[in-house]
């Protein structure tokens, strides 16, 4: 397991030095200042990569290359957007960065109904299905909305994360590790990494076994990058002005928990 940390570039309140102090080895980032309709330039990529390496880290994963809405929606302008993405991918590959993570959501990114849900270890993000239904029904007034929710409130608790990972582990090249607790029909909040409803210790074991399988095959992609995602916002993080989900102390706690689990599992599997 290769420990990485998401960094929002030079404007991130969490510095590269602070990331290095977590003992994470790699960085997950992007050229966030570049507009979605402009291809990334090789020189810009290399400049940021050089800054990261000067801090004693490596740029392991791009998250993410902006995909224009024209491509996501498949409209008449999509051709230009596809060409832009291809030019960026080519420049990223030329810079020696081999893994790209996409957030492929049209019109607007993922959303929460609350970013200040109180837990014992700080403020968490939460999704409340009733709040979202009210937004969809009465503000967006989307056509067909009234037929959407009776079934939707029942799709997610049946997902078995461990089974899904076991089925697709051979195709996994990067992991966000986070956890949730379902606290109502279609509603959940982001819990501590080792406390939520997914057994992340069992998932970590599956991941380490997959790495060993790849190593035995001599594959160059045997070690899977992982980053702790969406730690709770502690009082100290709030004082630092950290954004919800990307707090320093909250993610550091998650990373420490996951590192301890992985270390113990590595010793057992050796």
N, C-alpha and C positions, 0 to 999 in steps of 0.2 A: 504494500500500500504506500503510495507516494503522497505525502501530505502537502496540500496546496492551500492557498488563501486567495479569495477574491479581492482584487484591488481596483479601485475606480480611477486610477491614474493619478497624475500629480496634484489634482484638486481634492483627492481623498483625504479626509482628516486623519486617517490612519496611514502613517508613513511606511516606506519600505523597511526602514530600520525597525519600526515597531513590529512589522510582519516577521522580520528575521528573528526577532526576540521570541516569537512563538515557537521557534525551531521548525516551522514549516519550511520546506525546501523549494517549493515552486509557487508561482503566481498565476492566477487566472485573471485575465484582463482583456481590454480591447482599446481601440482608438475611439473613446467615447465622444471626443470633440468633433469627429467627422460626421457630417450630415449623411442620412441614410441613402441619399441619391448620388453620393460621390464615392468612387472607388478609392480604397486605401492605397497610398503610395509606398513602395518598398522602402524608401529613405525614411519615411515617417515611422514605419514599423520597426526598422532597425534602430532608430533613435531611441524609441521607448524600450526596446529589448536591451540596448546598451545600458540604459539607466537602471533597469532591473538587475542586470548582471553585475553592474558596478556595486550594487548593494549586497552582493553575495547570494543572489537568488537566480532562478531560471524562469523564463516565460514558458509554461508547459501547455496551457490551454487558452485558446481565444474564446471568450464568451462575452458577447457573441457578435458575429458580423450582421449588421442591420440588413434586414430583408425589406425592401420597399413594399408598401401596402399594395401596389399594383401587381406585384408577384403573388402575394398572399391571396389576393382576391381574384387573380387570374383575369384581370381586365385588359383592355386593348393596349395599355401602356406597358404591359409586363415585359415585353422584349428588351427594352432598355434597362429595366431593373435587373433582369437576369444577367445581362452582359456586365453590369456594374458588379454584381456579386461574383461572377466568374473572374473578373480582373482582380478583385480583392483576394479571392481564394488563391489565385496564382501567386500574388505578392506574398501572402502569408506562407505558402509552401516554400517559396524561394528564400524566405527568412528562416526556414528550418523549424517552423512550428507545425506539428503534425496533427493536432487535435483541435477541432472546432465544435463548440456547443451552441445549439440554436435555441432561441426562444421564439417560436413561430406562432405568434398570436396577432391576428389582424386588428387594425384600427386602434386598439389600446392594449397595454400589457396586462399581466395578471393583476388582480385587485383584491383587496380585503375589505370587510365591512368594519373592521376595527384594527388599529395598530397599537392599542394601549390596553390590551386585555391583561388584567392583573393576575400574576401567578406567584408562587412562593419564591421564585428566583428572578423576578423582574417582569417587565412588560412584554407581552407576546402579541403576535398578529393572530387575528381570528376571522373566520368566515362564518357568518350567520345566514342561513338560507332564507329565513323569513325576511330579513332586511334586504337581501338581494332581490327577492321576489317582488317586494314593494317597489324597489328601484326599477325593475324591469317592467312591471305592470303599469306603474303610474307616471314614471318619468320618461323612460325610453319609449313606452307604449308600443313595444315590438309586436308585429302582427303574429298571431298564433300563440302569444305568451300564455294565455289562460289554459291552454292544453299541455303546457310544458311541465308544470311543477308536480302534479300528483305522482308521476312515475319517477321523476328526477330525484325526489327526496329519498327514494329507496335504493341508485346504481352502485355506490362507493364502498360501504362496510363489507361487502362480499369479496373485495379484492384481497388476495393473499400475496403480500409483497414478496415473501420468501419464495413462494412457488413461481411467481413471475420472474424473479431474478434467476432462479435455477433454470428456467426455460430459456432465458435469453442471455445468460452470463457470457456465452461465447461471442456475443456482439457488443458487450459493454466495454467502453473505452474511457469513461469518465463518470464519476459519481458525485452527486450532491447528497450528502447525508443529513437528513432532518427527520423529525418525528412529529406526529400529531396525535391528539386525543379527541375522539368524537364525543361531543357532549350534547347531541340532539339530532333529530332527523336532518341529514344533509349539512350539519354544522360541525365545526371542529376548530381547535386552536393549536398553534404550534407549541409543542411541549418540549421538555428537556430531551436531549438526544437519547438517553438511556431509560427514559421514563414513559414515553408515549406508547402507543398501541402496537407499533412494529418492534419486533425483537432485533434491534440493531446489532447486538452481539452475535446472534445467529446469522444475520446478514453479512457481518464482517467475516465470519468463518467461511461462508460460501465464497466471498470475494477472494480470500486468501487461498482457498483450494483452487479457484479458477486461475489465480496467478501461478500456482505450482504446476498446474496442467500445462499452461503456456510455456513456462520455463522448461519443462521436460521436452517440449516440442522445439525448443530453441527459438521461440518467437521474439522479435524485437519489441513487441508491445506487451510484454508479460506483466510489467508492474503498472497497475491501474492508478491514475491520479484520483485523488479524493479531496473534496473540500468540505469543511463543516459549514452547514448552511443555516441561516436564520436563528442565530442565538438570541436569547432574551436580552432586552434592554435593561441593564442594571442602573442603579442610581449613579454610579461613577460614569457609565457610558452616557447617560443623559447630560451630565455636567460637561462632557467633552463634545456634545452636540452630534453624537453618532446617529446615523439614520436607523429607522426601525428595521430589524432583520439583519443588519450588518454592523452590529455593535462589536467593539473590540473584546471586552471582558466576556460577554455572552458567548461569542464564537470561540474564544480561547478556552472557556470551560468545556464547550462541546468537543473541541479538538483534543483536550487533555483526556476527557472521558473515552473518546474513541481510540486514542493512542494507547491508553492503558489496556483496553480490551484487545487491541491488535497485538500488543506486546505479549500478553498472556497466551493468546491463541497461537502466535508464532512459536512460542516455546513448546506448546503442547503438540503442534503439528510437525515439529522438527524431526 
